[in-house]
Amino acid sequence: MNLGCCHFSCREYLVGIFVCLGGFIPLSGNSQVSDSARQNFEWFETLGYSDLGQARWAEIWTGSDSFTVSSDPERASMLAFVTAETETEFSIFGFGLSQTTLRKTDGKTPSSPRIGFEQRPLRVFVEKLLASHRTNGDDIPRLSYWRLPLKSETFVMAYACWAKGETDLAGQLYAVAEAIPLRISGREESKPMREALEIELGHVEMWRSVLECGGLTFGWTFWDGLAPALLPREELAAAFRRIERHFPSSPHVDDAKEMAVRLERMVKEDREHPAIPPDVWEQLPLDKRIAELVWRLRDQNGHQFSQPGWCSVLGWSDEGDSPAHQLLKIGYPAVPALIETLTDRRLSRSVGFHRNFHYSHAVLTVGDCAQQILNRITGRSFYERDSTSGYMTNEFKEELVQDEAREWWAEFQRKGKKQMLIDSIASGTLPPRPLVQQLEAEAPDAVVGALILGADASRASGGRFLSSFVDELAKREGPEAVHFLKEVLREHLDPRIRLRVAAHLLKLDLASALPAILEEWKRFPADGSLKEREGFSSVVELLVRSGDAEALRALVADWETRNLIERFQIVKALGEPDSSTGFFPSEADGIEAWGDESVSPEARTVAIELLVRALEDREVRQGYGGSGGDFEFESPQVGDFALWALSRIDGEMFHFSPRAGRRLRDLQRIEAANSWRERQGLSLLPLPKAPGPALPEGEALKVVSVLLEPEGFKETPLAQRALELKGEDFGEKTLPDLLDAYLLDPVAETRGIAIEAYRRPDLTGVELTLRFDEAETNALPGSTNWIVRSSGKVGERRLVDVEQRMTAKMSEAPETWKALENLVREARSSPPATYFEFEASVRISEALSISF
């Protein structure tokens, strides 16, 4: 969750504001607030929020990098009101209109990041806010961590000005807020100001109150270990009653009433429920202990670990002391009580959501907790949700689930555990792993037979869980399992299943797997088009991991006519044979490195020969960046990855510097190719020459060469402009001016451009390279959004990479290129014989960008 100040595009709001206010919002003056404003400010004062009249507007450092007021990651901060301060702590107002307390630190060590604040002038911020509205701009400063819509956020800032006596600012901001339309579920509506505020503020209050049921906050990150404690149910009930009382126009009123009623009933039950001392607990019969643990599910505090995802009351481990974990340990004896609890709609302390940045949150009931525990005990799911924010009770399926669970339990009692597990696995309709784990403990000799029956049944019914059955069978490795896998490999129509089986058989029976993999390879003839074909990377991975010379020769065939993405995938797989595309089963084996004894000298030689050929492949994968260990790359050439792969096969022959720049990398590629060619008795490739003789130190920044790739764009105005730079000094504006020119007049038949600037340490001047990113069409979008990237190195030090999205119009603003200019300024101030390089690029943000 990004909790910091961010820029928010509000053009659709501003047109209406501009018209309503006669096209002008004054930035100063003595205007008084209107009667409507005063009435709403006075109403807001009755809601019990922090006293903003005495609060200080401040820049706040939270010790987190999530906030982005400052571009310096070590000074990440946000703007908010400081409402209280002691020697050790301070409180801020903002997160869902709530107060958050932070503990101060000095921030002098990495283990003690800065947590503190410095007061800032509120008037400066507000005038900037008003100026942004007045100019109908796109960049309205937002306090996104408040979680308020724009209308109510602007109103609260207006109220703060009024509370501080800044009535001129308060009146102007209120007029802006009043003109902003109310947004409900993505729709704009016109409502009276008070009603609109009740709707928006009530929405945020409902969201915050639901979060607090699970001990969560809008802050999401708990700074300095100050995680909020679970609030007493009395306070939670009062929060929902407050929504009912203060925000009657809110569409959440009925839900708030229901939540309050449920919580108030639970408060009464808590008071009446007898406490059980530890010594008595140990003596309780099992049925009484189960009943008490079921009761305590009201305090089960589960968490959600991904989005979309679900709130797990048990987490990822079977270990724990929570009521849910204790019931899980008891196991099947707890099943009848859990089944009866499925319809219990009392609230737990677990909250789930679709996405944490919008209100999609639900408090899990005790019944939801029981359903998850029941699933974990039995290894089967009695409930399947309809959406990524669904739970059994908010989809009103608890009675259907309970009926199915009761039928299953009756059958379980008739058949017994062993037979029930065998039949469940053999049905092929359930994920096999949790059932297999139980059957292995109960009757291990029955597992393979049940899995084969289940795999057959799954295959006959569409194969929903077939890959899971294949994985489980491959773990057993016996002749019966291998025979079945070979049968699937021969007969199954789905290539994804065949490849999964082949991956396992690389370990179990290479002789049968390899022909099948080579047959799959024939589905991918080289056609030269720039596209990624489904399954290609998986087949490449299998061919490499087989460690077989014949398989590797298949990769060599048609190398030059394969498209850029496919060549990259082949080279990367050769350099990292132990990697996984996500397809490769974790249980399946292949070669882990080229030094494995299982790799024949012949296979190793074939791999090296292919990669040496690839060293001379200079095609660039624009926009593709990342890192692997020390190897950091941005828009690399195919040959760069080929050298990286060769260094992993034979680091002594093929030297690779992970952080080398473009020109050094080009030199290393040729040296690597020559190392191999020399051993083969072949002629050597020429090394790159310096662009010219050494220059006087005072001319070390002179541009001595301008290269264009491909040369077909030489006659374009941008290329001519670049060529005219030869003989001029490389300055802070050189790269921004070229990028600006491209953005304002994009070159036809391109979708972007990358510009490199390089200075050798031998005083031979600066080389520029313009690399046009060719497009498959002449058409550029009418209103193009661009991704702008820049990075640099001075000596051995890598400078901070910068990436931003922008429009052509934004490029005209001076601050747009400030970061790039700062990088170049640092390079220009270095000693004349210092190596430096820069790469700056712009690309259409919708352009093809496929990562490995």
Residue pairs with C-beta under 8 A, 6 or more apart in sequence:
1 66
1 220
1 356
1 357
2 66
2 68
2 144
2 357
3 64
3 66
3 67
3 78
3 95
3 144
3 145
3 218
3 219
3 220
3 221
4 66
4 67
4 68
4 69
4 76
4 77
4 78
4 144
4 145
5 67
5 68
5 69
5 78
5 79
5 141
5 142
5 143
5 144
5 145
6 68
6 142
6 144
7 138
7 139
7 140
7 141
7 142
8 140
8 142
8 144
8 150
9 138
10 138
10 140
10 150
11 136
11 138
12 188
13 150
13 180
13 181
14 133
14 136
14 137
14 140
15 136
16 179
16 180
16 181
17 25
17 133
17 176
17 179
17 180
18 136
20 179
21 175
21 176
21 179
24 134
25 130
25 133
25 134
25 172
25 175
25 176
26 172
27 127
27 130
27 131
27 134
27 172
28 127
28 168
29 168
30 167
30 168
31 167
31 168
31 171
31 172
32 167
32 168
32 171
33 41
33 162
33 167
33 170
33 171
33 174
34 171
34 174
34 175
36 174
36 178
36 193
37 158
37 162
37 170
37 171
37 174
38 162
39 194
40 155
40 174
40 193
40 194
40 197
41 158
41 159
41 162
41 163
41 170
43 194
44 155
44 156
44 159
44 197
45 163
46 246
47 201
47 246
48 242
49 93
49 97
50 81
50 83
50 91
50 93
50 99
51 83
51 163
52 81
52 83
52 93
52 159
52 160
52 163
52 164
53 160
53 163
53 164
53 165
54 83
55 81
55 82
55 83
55 93
55 160
56 81
56 82
56 117
56 119
57 79
57 80
57 81
57 119
57 120
57 121
57 122
57 125
57 160
58 79
58 80
58 81
58 82
58 117
58 118
58 119
58 120
59 69
59 77
59 78
59 79
59 117
59 118
59 120
60 77
60 78
60 79
60 80
60 82
60 92
60 102
60 116
60 117
61 75
61 76
61 77
61 107
61 113
61 114
61 115
61 116
61 117
62 76
62 77
62 78
62 102
62 115
62 221
62 223
63 105
63 107
63 113
63 114
63 115
63 223
63 224
64 76
64 113
64 221
64 223
65 73
65 76
66 76
66 221
67 76
67 77
67 78
67 145
68 76
69 76
69 77
69 78
69 79
70 76
70 77
71 819
75 114
78 143
78 145
79 120
79 125
79 143
80 92
80 93
80 94
80 143
80 145
81 92
81 93
81 94
81 160
82 90
82 91
82 92
82 93
82 117
82 119
83 91
83 92
83 93
83 99
84 90
84 91
85 91
87 104
88 103
88 104
89 101
89 102
89 103
89 104
90 101
90 102
90 104
90 116
90 117
91 99
91 100
91 101
91 102
92 99
92 100
92 102
92 117
93 99
94 100
94 143
94 145
94 146
95 145
95 146
95 147
95 217
95 218
95 219
96 146
96 147
96 204
96 205
96 207
96 208
96 211
96 217
96 218
97 146
97 148
97 156
97 201
97 204
97 205
97 208
98 208
98 217
98 218
100 217
100 219
101 226
102 115
102 223
102 224
102 226
103 115
103 223
103 224
103 226
104 115
104 116
105 112
105 113
105 114
105 115
105 116
105 224
106 112
106 114
106 116
107 113
107 114
107 115
107 116
115 223
115 224
122 160
122 161
122 164
122 166
123 166
123 169
125 141
126 157
126 161
126 166
126 169
126 173
127 169
128 141
129 140
129 141
129 154
129 157
129 173
130 169
130 172
130 173
130 176
132 139
132 140
132 141
133 140
133 176
140 150
142 150
142 153
143 153
145 218
145 219
146 153
146 156
147 204
147 207
147 208
147 218
148 156
148 200
148 201
148 204
149 182
149 183
149 200
149 203
150 180
150 183
151 177
151 180
151 181
151 182
151 183
151 196
151 197
151 200
152 177
152 196
152 197
152 200
152 201
152 204
154 173
154 176
154 177
154 180
155 173
155 174
155 177
155 193
155 197
157 173
158 169
158 170
158 171
158 173
158 174
158 176
158 177
159 170
161 167
161 169
161 170
161 173
162 170
177 193
178 193
181 188
181 189
181 190
182 188
182 189
182 190
182 191
182 196
182 199
182 200
183 189
184 199
184 251
191 199
194 249
195 249
198 246
198 247
198 248
198 249
198 250
199 247
199 249
199 250
199 251
201 247
201 250
202 243
202 246
202 247
202 249
202 250
202 251
202 252
202 253
203 250
203 251
203 252
203 359
205 239
205 242
205 243
205 246
205 247
205 250
206 240
206 243
206 250
206 252
206 255
206 256
206 359
207 218
207 359
207 361
208 217
208 218
208 239
209 236
209 239
209 240
209 243
209 256
209 259
210 259
210 351
210 359
210 361
210 362
210 363
211 217
211 218
211 351
211 361
212 228
212 231
212 236
212 239
213 236
213 347
213 349
213 351
213 363
214 230
214 301
214 302
214 303
214 311
214 349
214 350
214 351
214 363
215 227
215 228
215 229
215 230
215 231
215 301
215 349
216 228
216 351
217 228
220 356
222 228
230 299
230 301
230 349
233 263
233 266
233 267
233 270
234 263
234 267
236 259
236 263
237 259
237 260
237 263
237 264
237 267
240 256
240 257
240 259
240 260
240 263
241 256
241 260
243 250
243 252
243 253
243 256
244 253
244 256
244 257
244 260
247 253
250 256
259 347
259 363
262 345
262 346
262 347
263 347
265 346
266 298
266 346
266 347
273 295
276 284
276 292
281 289
281 292
284 292
286 330
286 333
287 337
289 330
290 327
290 330
290 333
290 334
290 337
291 337
293 323
293 326
293 327
293 330
293 334
294 323
294 327
294 334
294 337
294 338
294 341
294 366
294 370
296 323
297 313
297 323
297 324
297 341
297 348
297 366
297 369
297 370
298 346
298 347
298 348
298 349
298 366
299 323
299 348
299 349
300 313
300 322
300 323
300 324
300 348
300 349
300 350
300 364
300 366
300 369
301 322
301 348
301 349
301 350
302 311
302 312
302 313
302 314
302 315
302 324
302 348
302 349
302 350
302 364
302 369
302 372
303 311
303 312
303 315
303 350
304 310
304 311
304 312
304 351
304 352
304 353
305 312
305 316
307 353
307 354
307 355
307 356
308 354
308 355
308 388
308 389
309 388
310 352
310 385
310 388
310 391
311 350
311 351
311 352
311 353
311 364
311 391
312 372
313 322
313 324
313 348
313 350
313 364
313 368
313 369
313 372
313 373
314 320
314 322
314 324
314 325
314 328
314 372
314 373
314 376
318 325
318 328
318 329
318 376
319 325
324 369
324 372
324 373
327 334
327 338
327 373
327 377
328 373
328 376
328 377
331 377
332 377
332 378
332 417
334 373
334 377
335 374
335 377
335 378
335 409
336 409
338 370
338 373
338 374
338 377
339 370
339 374
339 402
339 405
339 406
339 409
340 402
341 366
341 367
341 370
342 367
342 370
342 371
342 374
342 392
342 398
342 401
342 402
342 405
343 367
343 398
343 399
343 402
344 365
344 366
344 367
344 370
345 365
345 366
345 367
345 393
345 398
346 365
346 366
347 363
347 364
347 365
347 366
348 363
348 364
348 365
348 366
348 368
348 369
350 363
350 364
350 368
350 369
351 361
351 362
351 363
351 364
352 361
352 362
352 364
352 389
352 391
353 360
353 361
353 362
353 389
354 360
354 387
354 388
354 389
360 389
362 389
362 391
362 394
364 391
364 393
365 391
365 393
367 392
367 393
367 398
368 391
368 392
368 393
371 382
371 383
371 392
371 398
371 401
374 382
374 405
375 381
375 382
375 383
376 434
378 408
379 421
379 424
379 430
379 434
379 435
379 437
379 438
380 408
380 424
380 430
380 434
380 435
381 430
382 401
382 404
382 405
382 408
383 392
383 397
383 401
385 391
385 392
385 395
386 395
387 395
392 398
392 401
411 420
412 420
415 423
417 438
417 442
418 439
418 442
418 443
418 446
421 435
421 438
421 439
421 442
421 443
421 450
422 439
422 443
422 446
422 450
424 430
424 435
425 432
425 435
425 436
425 439
425 447
425 450
425 451
425 453
425 454
426 450
426 453
426 454
426 457
427 454
427 457
428 453
428 454
428 455
428 456
428 457
428 458
428 459
428 460
428 461
428 465
428 466
428 469
429 457
429 458
429 461
429 464
429 465
430 465
431 465
431 468
432 451
432 454
432 465
432 468
432 469
432 472
433 468
433 472
436 447
436 450
436 451
436 472
439 446
439 447
439 450
440 447
447 476
448 473
448 476
448 478
448 480
448 481
449 480
451 469
451 472
451 473
451 476
451 481
452 473
452 480
452 481
452 484
454 465
454 469
455 466
455 469
455 470
455 473
455 484
455 488
458 464
458 465
458 466
458 469
459 466
459 488
459 492
463 492
463 494
463 497
466 497
467 496
467 497
467 500
470 485
470 488
470 497
470 500
470 501
470 504
471 500
471 504
471 585
471 587
473 481
473 484
473 485
474 481
474 485
474 504
474 507
474 508
474 585
474 587
474 588
475 587
477 508
482 505
482 508
482 509
485 501
485 504
485 505
485 508
485 509
486 505
486 509
486 512
488 497
488 498
488 501
489 498
489 501
489 502
489 505
489 512
489 513
489 516
490 516
492 498
492 501
495 520
495 523
495 535
496 535
496 583
498 516
498 520
499 517
499 520
499 535
499 538
499 539
499 542
499 583
500 583
500 585
501 513
502 513
502 516
502 517
502 520
502 542
503 513
503 542
503 545
503 583
503 584
503 585
503 588
503 590
504 585
504 587
504 588
505 512
505 513
505 516
506 513
506 514
506 542
506 545
506 546
506 588
506 589
506 590
507 588
507 589
507 590
510 546
510 548
513 546
514 546
514 548
514 550
514 551
517 539
517 542
517 543
517 546
517 551
518 543
518 550
518 551
518 554
520 535
520 539
520 542
521 539
521 543
521 554
523 535
523 539
524 533
524 535
524 536
524 539
524 566
525 558
526 558
526 561
526 562
526 563
526 566
527 561
527 563
528 561
528 562
528 563
529 563
530 563
530 564
530 565
530 776
530 848
531 563
531 565
532 565
532 566
532 850
533 566
536 566
536 569
537 569
537 573
537 581
537 583
537 852
538 581
538 583
538 584
540 555
540 569
540 570
540 573
541 573
541 579
541 580
541 581
541 583
541 584
542 584
542 590
543 551
543 552
543 554
543 555
543 573
544 551
544 552
544 555
544 573
544 574
544 577
544 590
544 591
544 607
545 577
545 578
545 584
545 590
545 591
546 590
546 591
547 577
547 590
547 591
547 596
547 598
547 599
547 600
547 603
548 600
548 603
549 600
549 602
549 603
549 605
549 606
551 603
552 603
552 606
552 607
552 610
553 606
555 570
555 574
555 610
556 606
556 609
556 610
556 613
559 567
559 570
559 610
559 613
559 614
562 570
564 619
564 621
564 638
565 621
565 850
567 614
567 617
567 619
567 638
568 621
568 624
568 638
568 641
568 852
569 852
570 610
571 611
571 614
571 638
571 641
571 642
571 645
572 579
572 641
572 645
572 852
573 579
574 607
574 610
574 611
574 645
574 649
575 611
575 641
575 644
575 645
575 646
575 648
575 649
576 628
576 645
576 648
577 590
577 591
577 592
577 593
577 594
578 590
578 591
578 592
578 593
580 586
581 852
584 590
591 598
591 599
593 648
594 604
594 607
594 648
594 649
594 650
604 649
607 649
608 646
608 649
608 650
608 676
611 642
611 645
611 646
611 649
612 642
612 646
612 672
612 673
612 676
612 677
614 638
614 639
614 641
614 642
615 639
615 642
615 643
615 646
615 669
615 670
615 672
615 673
616 639
616 669
616 673
616 685
617 637
617 638
617 639
617 642
618 637
618 638
618 639
619 637
619 638
620 635
620 636
620 637
620 754
620 771
621 635
621 636
621 637
621 638
622 635
622 752
622 754
622 771
622 773
622 841
622 843
623 635
623 752
623 787
623 789
623 841
623 843
623 847
623 849
624 633
624 634
624 635
624 636
624 849
624 850
624 851
625 633
625 634
625 635
625 789
626 632
626 633
626 851
627 633
629 658
630 658
630 659
631 644
631 658
632 658
632 659
632 798
633 640
633 641
634 789
634 791
634 801
634 839
635 754
635 839
635 841
637 665
639 669
640 665
640 669
642 669
643 654
643 656
643 665
643 668
643 669
643 672
644 656
646 653
646 654
646 656
646 672
647 654
647 655
647 656
653 672
653 675
653 676
654 672
654 675
654 676
655 668
655 671
655 672
656 668
656 672
657 664
657 665
657 668
659 793
659 796
659 798
660 668
661 758
661 793
661 835
661 837
662 756
662 758
662 769
662 837
662 839
663 688
663 758
663 760
663 767
663 837
666 688
667 687
667 688
670 685
670 686
670 687
670 688
671 687
673 685
674 684
674 685
677 683
677 684
677 685
678 684
690 760
690 762
690 764
691 704
691 705
691 764
691 765
691 767
692 704
692 705
692 764
692 765
693 764
694 762
694 763
694 764
695 702
695 704
695 763
695 764
695 765
696 763
697 763
697 832
697 833
698 832
699 765
700 759
700 763
700 765
700 832
700 833
701 729
701 730
701 731
701 759
701 765
701 766
701 828
701 832
702 727
702 728
702 729
702 730
702 765
702 766
703 725
703 726
703 727
703 728
703 729
703 730
703 734
703 765
703 766
703 767
703 768
704 726
704 764
704 765
704 766
704 767
705 726
705 765
705 767
705 768
706 722
706 723
706 725
706 726
706 767
706 768
706 769
706 770
707 767
707 768
707 769
707 770
708 714
708 719
708 722
708 723
708 769
708 770
708 772
709 769
709 770
709 771
709 772
710 772
710 774
713 719
713 747
713 750
713 770
713 772
716 747
717 741
717 745
718 738
718 741
718 742
718 745
718 747
718 753
718 770
719 770
721 738
721 741
722 738
722 768
722 770
725 734
725 768
728 734
730 757
730 759
730 766
730 768
730 824
730 828
731 824
731 828
732 821
732 824
732 825
732 828
733 821
734 757
734 768
734 824
735 755
735 757
735 790
735 820
735 824
735 838
735 840
736 816
736 817
736 820
736 821
736 840
738 753
738 755
738 770
739 753
739 755
739 788
739 811
739 817
739 840
739 842
740 811
740 812
740 817
742 753
742 842
743 786
743 806
743 808
743 811
743 842
744 808
744 811
744 812
746 780
746 784
747 753
747 772
748 778
748 780
749 774
749 775
749 777
749 778
750 772
750 773
750 774
750 775
751 773
751 774
751 775
751 780
751 843
751 844
751 847
752 773
752 786
752 841
752 842
752 843
752 844
752 847
753 770
753 771
753 772
753 773
753 841
753 842
754 770
754 771
754 773
754 839
754 840
754 841
755 768
755 769
755 770
755 771
755 838
755 839
755 840
755 841
756 767
756 768
756 769
756 771
756 837
756 838
756 839
757 766
757 767
757 768
757 836
757 837
757 838
757 839
758 766
758 767
758 769
758 836
758 837
758 838
759 765
759 766
759 767
759 827
759 834
759 835
759 836
759 837
760 835
761 833
761 834
761 835
762 833
763 832
763 833
773 843
773 847
775 847
780 844
781 844
781 846
783 807
784 807
784 808
784 844
785 805
785 806
785 807
785 844
785 845
785 846
786 805
786 806
786 807
786 808
786 842
786 843
786 844
786 845
787 803
787 804
787 805
787 842
787 843
787 844
787 845
788 802
788 803
788 804
788 805
788 806
788 840
788 841
788 842
789 801
789 802
789 803
789 839
789 840
789 841
789 842
790 801
790 802
790 819
790 820
790 823
790 838
790 839
790 840
790 841
791 798
791 799
791 800
791 801
791 802
791 823
791 838
791 839
791 840
792 798
792 799
792 823
792 824
792 827
792 836
792 837
792 838
792 839
793 799
793 835
793 836
793 837
794 826
794 827
794 830
794 834
794 835
794 836
795 830
795 834
795 835
795 836
799 823
799 826
800 819
800 823
802 819
802 820
802 823
804 816
805 845
806 816
810 816
811 817
820 840
823 838
824 838
827 834
827 836
827 838
830 836
